[in-house]
């Protein structure tokens, strides 16, 4: 798995995590 692909996957996971956290805080 290319390094760049791994980076984008982690970025996507982080976005999902923050979206979930924001929903819980509201």
PDBQT receptor file of N, H, CA, C and O in Angstrom, charges set to zero:
ATOM      1  N   UNK A   1       0.845  -1.192   0.000  1.00  0.00    +0.000 N 
ATOM      2  CA  UNK A   1       0.000   0.000   0.000  1.00  0.00    +0.000 C 
ATOM      3  C   UNK A   1       0.883   1.245   0.000  1.00  0.00    +0.000 C 
ATOM      4  O   UNK A   1       1.697   1.438   0.903  1.00  0.00    +0.000 OA
ATOM      5  N   UNK A   2       0.718   2.075  -1.005  1.00  0.00    +0.000 N 
ATOM      6  H   UNK A   2       0.057   1.918  -1.739  1.00  0.00    +0.000 HD
ATOM      7  CA  UNK A   2       1.535   3.288  -1.099  1.00  0.00    +0.000 C 
ATOM      8  C   UNK A   2       1.360   4.178   0.122  1.00  0.00    +0.000 C 
ATOM      9  O   UNK A   2       0.296   4.205   0.741  1.00  0.00    +0.000 OA
ATOM     10  N   UNK A   3       2.404   4.895   0.453  1.00  0.00    +0.000 N 
ATOM     11  H   UNK A   3       3.268   4.873  -0.050  1.00  0.00    +0.000 HD
ATOM     12  CA  UNK A   3       2.377   5.774   1.625  1.00  0.00    +0.000 C 
ATOM     13  C   UNK A   3       1.285   6.837   1.486  1.00  0.00    +0.000 C 
ATOM     14  O   UNK A   3       0.589   7.155   2.450  1.00  0.00    +0.000 OA
ATOM     15  N   UNK A   4       1.146   7.384   0.267  1.00  0.00    +0.000 N 
ATOM     16  H   UNK A   4       1.712   7.126  -0.516  1.00  0.00    +0.000 HD
ATOM     17  CA  UNK A   4       0.149   8.437   0.050  1.00  0.00    +0.000 C 
ATOM     18  C   UNK A   4      -1.258   7.914   0.298  1.00  0.00    +0.000 C 
ATOM     19  O   UNK A   4      -2.091   8.604   0.886  1.00  0.00    +0.000 OA
ATOM     20  N   UNK A   5      -1.519   6.696  -0.149  1.00  0.00    +0.000 N 
ATOM     21  H   UNK A   5      -0.842   6.135  -0.626  1.00  0.00    +0.000 HD
ATOM     22  CA  UNK A   5      -2.849   6.117   0.054  1.00  0.00    +0.000 C 
ATOM     23  C   UNK A   5      -3.125   5.967   1.540  1.00  0.00    +0.000 C 
ATOM     24  O   UNK A   5      -4.227   6.263   2.000  1.00  0.00    +0.000 OA
ATOM     25  N   UNK A   6      -2.133   5.509   2.295  1.00  0.00    +0.000 N 
ATOM     26  H   UNK A   6      -1.238   5.268   1.921  1.00  0.00    +0.000 HD
ATOM     27  CA  UNK A   6      -2.277   5.339   3.742  1.00  0.00    +0.000 C 
ATOM     28  C   UNK A   6      -2.591   6.681   4.393  1.00  0.00    +0.000 C 
ATOM     29  O   UNK A   6      -3.424   6.763   5.296  1.00  0.00    +0.000 OA
ATOM     30  N   UNK A   7      -1.915   7.734   3.926  1.00  0.00    +0.000 N 
ATOM     31  H   UNK A   7      -1.239   7.668   3.193  1.00  0.00    +0.000 HD
ATOM     32  CA  UNK A   7      -2.132   9.075   4.468  1.00  0.00    +0.000 C 
ATOM     33  C   UNK A   7      -3.575   9.518   4.251  1.00  0.00    +0.000 C 
ATOM     34  O   UNK A   7      -4.210  10.039   5.168  1.00  0.00    +0.000 OA
ATOM     35  N   UNK A   8      -4.102   9.310   3.030  1.00  0.00    +0.000 N 
ATOM     36  H   UNK A   8      -3.586   8.887   2.285  1.00  0.00    +0.000 HD
ATOM     37  CA  UNK A   8      -5.471   9.737   2.733  1.00  0.00    +0.000 C 
ATOM     38  C   UNK A   8      -6.479   8.912   3.508  1.00  0.00    +0.000 C 
ATOM     39  O   UNK A   8      -7.517   9.429   3.921  1.00  0.00    +0.000 OA
ATOM     40  N   UNK A   9      -6.186   7.629   3.713  1.00  0.00    +0.000 N 
ATOM     41  H   UNK A   9      -5.343   7.208   3.378  1.00  0.00    +0.000 HD
ATOM     42  CA  UNK A   9      -7.095   6.780   4.492  1.00  0.00    +0.000 C 
ATOM     43  C   UNK A   9      -7.173   7.292   5.924  1.00  0.00    +0.000 C 
ATOM     44  O   UNK A   9      -8.260   7.404   6.491  1.00  0.00    +0.000 OA
ATOM     45  N   UNK A  10      -6.020   7.602   6.506  1.00  0.00    +0.000 N 
ATOM     46  H   UNK A  10      -5.137   7.511   6.045  1.00  0.00    +0.000 HD
ATOM     47  CA  UNK A  10      -5.994   8.108   7.877  1.00  0.00    +0.000 C 
ATOM     48  C   UNK A  10      -6.722   9.453   7.960  1.00  0.00    +0.000 C 
ATOM     49  O   UNK A  10      -7.430   9.722   8.930  1.00  0.00    +0.000 OA
ATOM     50  N   UNK A  11      -6.543  10.291   6.940  1.00  0.00    +0.000 N 
ATOM     51  H   UNK A  11      -5.968  10.073   6.152  1.00  0.00    +0.000 HD
ATOM     52  CA  UNK A  11      -7.206  11.590   6.920  1.00  0.00    +0.000 C 
ATOM     53  C   UNK A  11      -8.720  11.405   6.897  1.00  0.00    +0.000 C 
ATOM     54  O   UNK A  11      -9.447  12.117   7.589  1.00  0.00    +0.000 OA
ATOM     55  N   UNK A  12      -9.190  10.453   6.107  1.00  0.00    +0.000 N 
ATOM     56  H   UNK A  12      -8.599   9.874   5.545  1.00  0.00    +0.000 HD
ATOM     57  CA  UNK A  12     -10.627  10.173   6.036  1.00  0.00    +0.000 C 
ATOM     58  C   UNK A  12     -11.154   9.670   7.366  1.00  0.00    +0.000 C 
ATOM     59  O   UNK A  12     -12.231  10.074   7.803  1.00  0.00    +0.000 OA
ATOM     60  N   UNK A  13     -10.394   8.784   8.017  1.00  0.00    +0.000 N 
ATOM     61  H   UNK A  13      -9.519   8.456   7.662  1.00  0.00    +0.000 HD
ATOM     62  CA  UNK A  13     -10.816   8.250   9.314  1.00  0.00    +0.000 C 
ATOM     63  C   UNK A  13     -10.887   9.379  10.338  1.00  0.00    +0.000 C 
ATOM     64  O   UNK A  13     -11.814   9.433  11.146  1.00  0.00    +0.000 OA
ATOM     65  N   UNK A  14      -9.909  10.275  10.301  1.00  0.00    +0.000 N 
ATOM     66  H   UNK A  14      -9.156  10.231   9.645  1.00  0.00    +0.000 HD
ATOM     67  CA  UNK A  14      -9.894  11.393  11.244  1.00  0.00    +0.000 C 
ATOM     68  C   UNK A  14     -11.119  12.282  11.034  1.00  0.00    +0.000 C 
ATOM     69  O   UNK A  14     -11.738  12.731  11.999  1.00  0.00    +0.000 OA
ATOM     70  N   UNK A  15     -11.470  12.535   9.763  1.00  0.00    +0.000 N 
ATOM     71  H   UNK A  15     -10.967  12.171   8.979  1.00  0.00    +0.000 HD
ATOM     72  CA  UNK A  15     -12.628  13.373   9.471  1.00  0.00    +0.000 C 
ATOM     73  C   UNK A  15     -13.892  12.734  10.020  1.00  0.00    +0.000 C 
ATOM     74  O   UNK A  15     -14.724  13.415  10.620  1.00  0.00    +0.000 OA
ATOM     75  N   UNK A  16     -14.042  11.422   9.819  1.00  0.00    +0.000 N 
ATOM     76  H   UNK A  16     -13.367  10.869   9.332  1.00  0.00    +0.000 HD
ATOM     77  CA  UNK A  16     -15.217  10.715  10.322  1.00  0.00    +0.000 C 
ATOM     78  C   UNK A  16     -15.274  10.803  11.837  1.00  0.00    +0.000 C 
ATOM     79  O   UNK A  16     -16.344  10.999  12.414  1.00  0.00    +0.000 OA
ATOM     80  N   UNK A  17     -14.116  10.659  12.485  1.00  0.00    +0.000 N 
ATOM     81  H   UNK A  17     -13.247  10.500  12.016  1.00  0.00    +0.000 HD
ATOM     82  CA  UNK A  17     -14.058  10.699  13.945  1.00  0.00    +0.000 C 
ATOM     83  C   UNK A  17     -14.474  12.066  14.466  1.00  0.00    +0.000 C 
ATOM     84  O   UNK A  17     -15.243  12.160  15.423  1.00  0.00    +0.000 OA
ATOM     85  N   UNK A  18     -13.965  13.138  13.836  1.00  0.00    +0.000 N 
ATOM     86  H   UNK A  18     -13.341  13.062  13.059  1.00  0.00    +0.000 HD
ATOM     87  CA  UNK A  18     -14.296  14.489  14.293  1.00  0.00    +0.000 C 
ATOM     88  C   UNK A  18     -15.751  14.813  14.033  1.00  0.00    +0.000 C 
ATOM     89  O   UNK A  18     -16.389  15.482  14.846  1.00  0.00    +0.000 OA
ATOM     90  N   UNK A  19     -16.299  14.343  12.894  1.00  0.00    +0.000 N 
ATOM     91  H   UNK A  19     -15.781  13.800  12.234  1.00  0.00    +0.000 HD
ATOM     92  CA  UNK A  19     -17.717  14.579  12.610  1.00  0.00    +0.000 C 
ATOM     93  C   UNK A  19     -18.564  13.912  13.682  1.00  0.00    +0.000 C 
ATOM     94  O   UNK A  19     -19.530  14.501  14.166  1.00  0.00    +0.000 OA
ATOM     95  N   UNK A  20     -18.209  12.689  14.056  1.00  0.00    +0.000 N 
ATOM     96  H   UNK A  20     -17.425  12.210  13.662  1.00  0.00    +0.000 HD
ATOM     97  CA  UNK A  20     -18.934  11.951  15.087  1.00  0.00    +0.000 C 
ATOM     98  C   UNK A  20     -18.846  12.684  16.422  1.00  0.00    +0.000 C 
ATOM     99  O   UNK A  20     -19.840  12.798  17.139  1.00  0.00    +0.000 OA
ATOM    100  N   UNK A  21     -17.650  13.183  16.757  1.00  0.00    +0.000 N 
ATOM    101  H   UNK A  21     -16.842  13.090  16.175  1.00  0.00    +0.000 HD
ATOM    102  CA  UNK A  21     -17.453  13.895  18.021  1.00  0.00    +0.000 C 
ATOM    103  C   UNK A  21     -18.295  15.166  18.052  1.00  0.00    +0.000 C 
ATOM    104  O   UNK A  21     -18.924  15.473  19.065  1.00  0.00    +0.000 OA
ATOM    105  N   UNK A  22     -18.308  15.903  16.944  1.00  0.00    +0.000 N 
ATOM    106  H   UNK A  22     -17.797  15.654  16.122  1.00  0.00    +0.000 HD
ATOM    107  CA  UNK A  22     -19.083  17.145  16.888  1.00  0.00    +0.000 C 
ATOM    108  C   UNK A  22     -20.569  16.865  17.064  1.00  0.00    +0.000 C 
ATOM    109  O   UNK A  22     -21.268  17.631  17.728  1.00  0.00    +0.000 OA
ATOM    110  N   UNK A  23     -21.057  15.780  16.481  1.00  0.00    +0.000 N 
ATOM    111  H   UNK A  23     -20.489  15.158  15.942  1.00  0.00    +0.000 HD
ATOM    112  CA  UNK A  23     -22.469  15.441  16.626  1.00  0.00    +0.000 C 
ATOM    113  C   UNK A  23     -22.790  15.126  18.078  1.00  0.00    +0.000 C 
ATOM    114  O   UNK A  23     -23.850  15.503  18.579  1.00  0.00    +0.000 OA
ATOM    115  N   UNK A  24     -21.879  14.437  18.755  1.00  0.00    +0.000 N 
ATOM    116  H   UNK A  24     -21.019  14.131  18.349  1.00  0.00    +0.000 HD
ATOM    117  CA  UNK A  24     -22.105  14.068  20.149  1.00  0.00    +0.000 C 
ATOM    118  C   UNK A  24     -22.107  15.305  21.046  1.00  0.00    +0.000 C 
ATOM    119  O   UNK A  24     -22.827  15.342  22.044  1.00  0.00    +0.000 OA
ATOM    120  N   UNK A  25     -21.311  16.315  20.703  1.00  0.00    +0.000 N 
ATOM    121  H   UNK A  25     -20.726  16.284  19.892  1.00  0.00    +0.000 HD
ATOM    122  CA  UNK A  25     -21.192  17.506  21.541  1.00  0.00    +0.000 C 
ATOM    123  C   UNK A  25     -22.399  18.426  21.395  1.00  0.00    +0.000 C 
ATOM    124  O   UNK A  25     -22.735  19.154  22.329  1.00  0.00    +0.000 OA
ATOM    125  N   UNK A  26     -23.055  18.402  20.235  1.00  0.00    +0.000 N 
ATOM    126  H   UNK A  26     -22.782  17.811  19.476  1.00  0.00    +0.000 HD
ATOM    127  CA  UNK A  26     -24.180  19.313  20.009  1.00  0.00    +0.000 C 
ATOM    128  C   UNK A  26     -25.390  18.934  20.833  1.00  0.00    +0.000 C 
ATOM    129  O   UNK A  26     -26.422  19.601  20.758  1.00  0.00    +0.000 OA
TER     130      UNK A  26
